[in-house]
Amino acid sequence: METAIGVFSSRDRAEEAVKELIEQKVPKQSIVFLTLSETEAKNVGKGLGATVGGFMGAATGMSAGVLAATLLVVPGIGPVFALGFGAAALLGLACAGAGSAVGGAVGGDSTSPLPVPDEKTSEDVAFFREVLKEGRSLIVVRSESPETARIASGILDRFGLGIEGRTPMKMRTAIRQVEHITIVDISGRITVGEGNVMLCETVRSLLDKGSKDILLNLHEVGYVDSSGIGELVRSYTTIKTQGGQMKLVNLSKRVHDLLQLTKLHSVFDIQADEASAIQSF
């Protein structure tokens, strides 16, 4: 499963991104939009009405290919307004119905019970919740198709991440061991179709060999796209699920600016230098 993540502070940019995703034939069932703002959800829903025929919830019925509008109550956050299928699972909630309508966003009152906390949540739930806590909106695209992921990543990069310029260098890795800590020196770019796959395979191989404390040295990483962000999140949560830790160190200025811009710096464990990173495990 390929994952591309776009983080937004502007409703207009998020709306444009979702419109283009649909225009470029990214399956609607692969797209989830999450926000704390009812106004933002309402406006994005209205803005997309002419493109996808409007958003409908279970209270008014859903036809095939129409994105569901759902009101979620997330512990520690409160109401989260979601457009798209799978939003409840993404935030670790057991949805009581097929999708409760967001009254203001779609026109009409919801009569379906709201999703409730699911104790069997995956570790990546914390990541998405933290980004929402920072007041940012999220677009998450998940697909089994590498081509769909490539298209989605390009769109989300352009509208969401706002970091321009790419390094021509392909991603490379080198692995070192310092006591029980595995250090992965990464250079080049972590992007869809190559870098994200290499990162996934590297982390999986290390876990298979019993390495659970992993430090990613990103000093030579010049660019991370939406799929790269998605893979960093997946690696972080996979390692945590297996009882390990993943930390980031020596961020290049471009990657540092990217994580600051998207508020993801508050989610990942980022260390200033290798010595302090090793000591922190």
C-alpha positions as CSV (number, residue, x, y, z in Angstrom):
1,M,0.0,0.0,0.0
2,E,1.4,3.4,-1.1
3,T,0.6,6.4,1.1
4,A,0.9,10.1,0.1
5,I,0.2,12.8,2.7
6,G,-0.5,16.5,2.1
7,V,-0.6,19.0,5.0
8,F,-2.5,22.2,4.5
9,S,-3.0,25.5,6.3
10,S,-5.1,27.0,3.4
11,R,-8.6,25.9,2.6
12,D,-8.2,27.1,-1.0
13,R,-5.1,25.0,-1.6
14,A,-6.7,21.9,-0.1
15,E,-9.8,22.4,-2.2
16,E,-7.7,22.8,-5.4
17,A,-5.7,19.7,-4.5
18,V,-8.7,17.5,-4.0
19,K,-10.3,18.8,-7.2
20,E,-7.1,18.0,-9.2
21,L,-6.8,14.5,-7.6
22,I,-10.3,13.7,-8.8
23,E,-9.7,15.3,-12.2
24,Q,-6.5,13.1,-12.6
25,K,-8.6,10.0,-11.9
26,V,-7.3,9.3,-8.5
27,P,-10.1,7.0,-7.1
28,K,-12.4,8.9,-4.7
29,Q,-12.3,6.0,-2.3
30,S,-8.5,6.5,-1.9
31,I,-8.9,10.1,-0.8
32,V,-9.5,11.3,2.8
33,F,-9.7,15.0,3.8
34,L,-9.5,15.8,7.6
35,T,-9.9,19.1,9.3
36,L,-10.9,20.6,12.7
37,S,-12.8,23.4,11.0
38,E,-16.5,22.8,10.2
39,T,-16.4,25.9,7.9
40,E,-13.4,24.5,6.0
41,A,-15.2,21.1,5.6
42,K,-18.3,22.9,4.5
43,N,-16.5,25.1,2.0
44,V,-14.4,22.3,0.5
45,G,-17.6,20.1,0.2
46,K,-19.5,22.9,-1.6
47,G,-16.5,23.7,-3.7
48,L,-16.3,20.1,-4.9
49,G,-20.0,19.9,-5.5
50,A,-19.8,20.8,-9.2
51,T,-16.9,18.3,-9.7
52,V,-18.2,15.2,-7.9
53,G,-21.9,15.9,-7.4
54,G,-21.7,16.8,-3.8
55,F,-20.8,14.9,-0.6
56,M,-23.5,12.8,1.0
57,G,-23.5,10.9,4.3
58,A,-25.4,7.9,5.4
59,A,-28.3,10.0,6.6
60,T,-29.2,11.0,3.0
61,G,-27.8,8.0,1.3
62,M,-24.5,7.5,-0.7
63,S,-24.2,6.5,-4.3
64,A,-21.2,4.7,-5.7
65,G,-18.2,7.0,-6.3
66,V,-19.5,9.8,-4.0
67,L,-17.2,10.7,-1.1
68,A,-18.7,10.2,2.4
69,A,-18.9,13.1,4.8
70,T,-18.4,12.1,8.4
71,L,-18.3,13.9,11.7
72,L,-15.8,12.1,14.0
73,V,-15.3,12.7,17.7
74,V,-11.6,12.0,18.5
75,P,-10.5,11.7,22.1
76,G,-8.2,14.5,23.1
77,I,-9.1,16.6,20.0
78,G,-12.9,16.8,19.8
79,P,-14.9,17.0,16.6
80,V,-13.0,16.3,13.4
81,F,-14.7,16.8,10.0
82,A,-13.8,14.3,7.4
83,L,-14.5,13.8,3.7
84,G,-13.8,10.4,2.2
85,F,-14.1,6.8,3.1
86,G,-11.9,5.2,5.7
87,A,-11.4,8.4,7.8
88,A,-12.6,6.7,11.0
89,A,-10.1,3.9,10.6
90,L,-7.4,6.4,9.8
91,L,-7.9,8.1,13.2
92,G,-8.4,4.9,15.1
93,L,-12.2,5.0,15.5
94,A,-14.7,2.2,15.1
95,C,-17.3,3.7,12.9
96,A,-20.8,2.9,14.1
97,G,-22.3,3.5,10.6
98,A,-21.3,3.8,7.0
99,G,-20.7,7.5,7.5
100,S,-22.5,10.1,9.6
101,A,-23.4,13.2,7.6
102,V,-21.6,16.4,8.5
103,G,-24.8,18.5,8.8
104,G,-23.5,21.9,7.8
105,A,-21.0,20.5,5.3
106,V,-23.5,18.5,3.2
107,G,-26.8,20.1,4.1
108,G,-29.0,18.1,6.5
109,D,-28.8,16.8,10.0
110,S,-27.0,13.6,11.0
111,T,-29.1,10.9,12.6
112,S,-26.4,8.2,12.5
113,P,-24.4,7.5,15.7
114,L,-20.9,9.0,15.8
115,P,-17.8,6.8,15.5
116,V,-16.4,5.8,18.9
117,P,-12.9,5.1,20.1
118,D,-11.5,1.8,19.0
119,E,-9.0,0.3,21.6
120,K,-7.3,-1.7,18.8
121,T,-5.8,1.2,17.0
122,S,-2.6,1.2,15.0
123,E,0.3,3.4,16.1
124,D,0.0,5.7,13.1
125,V,-3.2,7.1,14.7
126,A,-1.1,9.3,17.0
127,F,0.7,10.8,14.0
128,F,-2.5,12.0,12.2
129,R,-4.0,13.2,15.5
130,E,-0.9,15.3,16.3
131,V,-1.0,17.0,12.9
132,L,-4.6,17.9,13.4
133,K,-3.9,19.2,16.9
134,E,-1.4,21.6,15.3
135,G,-4.4,23.2,13.4
136,R,-3.4,21.9,10.0
137,S,-5.7,20.0,7.6
138,L,-4.7,16.7,6.0
139,I,-5.3,15.0,2.7
140,V,-4.3,11.3,2.7
141,V,-4.2,9.2,-0.4
142,R,-3.7,5.4,0.0
143,S,-3.5,3.2,-3.1
144,E,-2.1,-0.2,-4.2
145,S,-1.2,1.4,-7.5
146,P,2.3,2.9,-7.8
147,E,1.0,5.1,-10.7
148,T,-1.8,6.5,-8.6
149,A,0.6,7.2,-5.8
150,R,2.9,9.0,-8.2
151,I,0.1,11.2,-9.5
152,A,-1.2,11.9,-6.0
153,S,2.2,12.7,-4.6
154,G,2.9,15.2,-7.4
155,I,-0.4,17.0,-6.8
156,L,0.0,17.1,-3.0
157,D,3.5,18.3,-3.3
158,R,2.4,21.2,-5.5
159,F,-0.5,22.3,-3.4
160,G,0.3,21.2,0.1
161,L,3.9,20.9,1.0
162,G,5.0,24.0,-0.8
163,I,8.7,23.1,-1.0
164,E,10.1,23.6,-4.5
165,G,13.2,22.3,-6.1
166,R,14.6,18.7,-6.2
167,T,18.0,17.2,-5.9
168,P,18.9,15.1,-9.0
169,M,20.6,12.5,-6.8
170,K,18.8,9.2,-6.4
171,M,18.4,7.9,-2.9
172,R,21.2,5.8,-1.4
173,T,21.7,4.3,2.1
174,A,24.6,3.1,4.2
175,I,24.1,1.3,7.5
176,R,26.3,1.6,10.6
177,Q,26.0,0.0,14.0
178,V,26.7,1.8,17.3
179,E,26.1,-0.6,20.2
180,H,22.4,-1.5,19.9
181,I,21.5,1.4,17.7
182,T,21.3,1.0,13.9
183,I,22.2,4.2,12.0
184,V,20.9,4.6,8.4
185,D,22.8,7.3,6.5
186,I,20.5,8.4,3.7
187,S,21.4,10.6,0.8
188,G,19.5,11.9,-2.3
189,R,15.8,12.1,-2.3
190,I,13.0,10.1,-0.6
191,T,10.3,10.2,-3.4
192,V,7.6,8.1,-4.9
193,G,8.5,5.1,-6.9
194,E,12.1,4.7,-5.7
195,G,13.1,6.4,-2.5
196,N,10.0,5.5,-0.6
197,V,10.3,1.8,-1.7
198,M,14.0,1.7,-0.7
199,L,13.2,3.2,2.7
200,C,10.4,0.7,3.3
201,E,12.6,-2.2,2.3
202,T,15.5,-1.0,4.5
203,V,13.4,-0.7,7.6
204,R,11.7,-4.0,7.0
205,S,15.1,-5.7,6.5
206,L,16.4,-4.2,9.7
207,L,13.4,-5.3,11.7
208,D,13.6,-8.8,10.3
209,K,17.2,-8.9,11.6
210,G,16.1,-7.8,15.1
211,S,17.2,-4.1,14.9
212,K,14.5,-2.1,16.6
213,D,16.3,1.1,17.6
214,I,16.9,3.0,14.3
215,L,18.4,6.4,13.7
216,L,17.8,8.0,10.2
217,N,20.6,10.4,9.4
218,L,19.0,12.8,6.8
219,H,21.9,15.3,6.4
220,E,22.4,14.4,2.7
221,V,18.7,14.2,1.9
222,G,17.8,17.1,-0.4
223,Y,14.1,16.4,-1.0
224,V,11.2,14.5,0.5
225,D,7.9,14.4,-1.4
226,S,4.4,13.4,-0.2
227,S,5.0,9.7,-0.6
228,G,8.3,10.1,1.2
229,I,6.5,11.7,4.1
230,G,4.0,8.8,4.0
231,E,6.8,6.3,4.2
232,L,8.6,8.1,7.0
233,V,5.3,7.9,8.9
234,R,4.8,4.3,8.1
235,S,8.3,3.4,9.1
236,Y,8.0,5.3,12.4
237,T,4.8,3.6,13.3
238,T,5.9,0.1,12.2
239,I,9.0,0.3,14.3
240,K,7.0,1.6,17.3
241,T,4.5,-1.2,16.9
242,Q,7.3,-3.7,17.2
243,G,8.6,-2.2,20.4
244,G,11.3,-0.1,18.8
245,Q,12.2,3.6,18.3
246,M,12.9,5.6,15.2
247,K,14.6,9.0,15.5
248,L,15.7,11.6,12.9
249,V,19.0,13.4,13.0
250,N,21.0,16.0,11.0
251,L,18.2,17.3,8.9
252,S,19.2,19.2,5.9
253,K,17.8,22.8,5.8
254,R,15.3,21.8,3.1
255,V,13.9,18.9,5.0
256,H,14.0,20.9,8.2
257,D,11.9,23.6,6.6
258,L,9.5,21.1,5.2
259,L,8.8,19.5,8.6
260,Q,8.5,23.0,10.1
261,L,6.1,24.1,7.4
262,T,3.9,21.0,7.8
263,K,4.1,21.0,11.6
264,L,5.5,17.4,11.4
265,H,8.5,18.4,13.5
266,S,6.3,18.0,16.6
267,V,5.4,14.4,15.6
268,F,8.8,12.9,14.8
269,D,11.6,12.6,17.4
270,I,14.2,14.9,15.9
271,Q,17.7,15.2,17.3
272,A,20.2,17.9,16.6
273,D,23.3,15.7,16.4
274,E,24.4,12.1,16.4
275,A,25.9,12.0,19.8
276,S,22.7,13.4,21.5
277,A,20.6,11.1,19.3
278,I,22.4,8.0,20.5
279,Q,22.2,9.1,24.1
280,S,18.5,9.7,23.8
281,F,17.6,6.0,23.0
